[in-house]
Amino acid sequence: MMNKKILIVGLCFLVCLVCISISFMYKENLELKDVDFGYKTENKQLKTIDAISMMYETDAGSGIYELSDSSSWNTDGYVFNEALSKCENGGTLIWDVTSKVVKLVTNMSDKCYVYFDMKKSNTLADFIISTYGTDESLLLHDSSLENGANDGAYRFVGADPNNYVCFGSSASTCPDENLYRIIGVFEDQVKLIKATKATTSLLGDSALHYADYSFCWSGSCNNSSNDWSNSTLNTKALNEVYLANIGDVWSEKIAITKWQVGGLTYSNGSASNAKTVYDYELGVNKVDKTYEAKVALFYLSDYYYGALPKYWMLKGMSSYSTPNEDYRAAAADNWLHISDVMQWFITPVTNTDVFSTYKDGRVGKIYNTCYEDGNACGGVRPAFYLRENVSLSIGEGTKENPYRIEL
C-alpha cells in the first residue's frame, strides 16, 4: 500500500512538472529574468519580462486562448487583455503602448501569463476613423494638414461636433454626469474627456475646493512642486476615488497610459501657436518625462487643436486689449472651451505653476493659489484612453443619443 501511495505522488509530481514545462516551453530558463528600469511604484520596481507565457485568443470574442511558442511579442491584430493577464506572485502587468511590450511591476521574481485578445472589427476607434471624410469635424493630423500636429491622430474640432459618449451608465437616457466627449483617436485608442467639469460625486467632497486633492500637492499651494506624479489630484482624486466611483466594469475599459508630464515654458505654452505648443509638449522638443496611470487631465495641445484650424496660428494669450489676436477669438469655435470655469491641464509650466484656461478662452497659468470657490481648483475634467478592443454598441454621437460601448 505504501509503495502505491509513493507511486501516485510521484506521478502527480511528474504531471505538475510537465504542466510547467508546457507553460514555458519556448524558454529553457523558467525563472523570470528582471531588468530594472529604476522606476518605483509603492516600493516596487518596474521591470521587463524575459520569460513568460503568452496566451492568444483563437477568434475575436471567443474567450478561448492558446499558448504561443513564439519567443517575441506578436501584437499585430491583437490587443493586451489587462483583466486576464496575471502573475503568480502578485506582480502587476502593464502594456506599454509606445514600445509595444509588457512591463512588470514587482519586488520579486515572478511567473506571469499574458493574454492577448484578437482585435475586433467593430471597435469604437475603427468606427470613428471610418467617418473621416464624411464628418467635417474630424481631422486627420498627417503631413498634409497645415499647422497640424503631424502625429497621425484623428481629432475633433469646432463648436459642437457629434463626439459624445455615454460612459459609466447603461441608463436608457444617459445622465449628464456620464456624458464624455471624444478628443480623438490616437494609435487605435479613443481618448475621452468628461463633457463638463467633474463633481464631488466623482472626485470626493474635498477634491474640487481644497488643496488636499488639488494640483497644489501637499495641502498648501505655496512653495510646492508642480510634479504631476506627486499631485494628489492624480494619485488620490483621479486614480483612486474616481476609479472606485465609476466601478470595476468601467474602469477596466480604461487603458494604463504613459502620460507626458515634462511641461514647457510659459512663453512656449501661452505666447505660441498650436504646433509650437504640441512640439514642446508632446513632439520633437518635449521634455521626455512620463507618468503611467489610467486617468489624468487633458493636454494643453488638445485644447489648442480642439478649435477650428483657422485659429491654430493664434497665440494662447497675447494681451488683455487684443482679443482677436489670441484664443479668446477661438472660444466659440472650440468645443473644449468651458465658459464658466478655469480648466486645468496636466501640463506644468517649468516653474511652480500649471497651465490653465481662462473663462474667456485664453491660455494662461494658475499660480500657487487654490480658491475655495472652485474657480481655480474646480476645472477638473478627467481624461483617459479607452482600451483598443472597446467596441461600439449603438448611438449617433449626439448629446441626446451618444455613442454607447459594449460591456
Salt bridges, closest charged atoms under 4 A:
GLU82 OE2 - LYS294 NZ 3.56
ASP96 OD2 - LYS103 NZ 3.14
ASP96 OD2 - LYS258 NZ 2.95
ASP151 OD2 - ARG155 NH2 2.85
ASP160 OD1 - ARG181 NH2 2.80
GLU177 OE1 - LYS194 NZ 3.66
ASP188 OD2 - LYS119 NZ 3.39
ASP227 OD2 - LYS289 NZ 3.40
GLU240 OE2 - LYS236 NZ 2.89
ASP279 OD1 - LYS275 NZ 2.74
ASP302 OD2 - LYS191 NZ 2.61
ASP326 OD2 - ARG328 NH2 2.93
ASP353 OD2 - LYS365 NZ 3.40
ASP360 OD2 - ARG362 NE 2.82
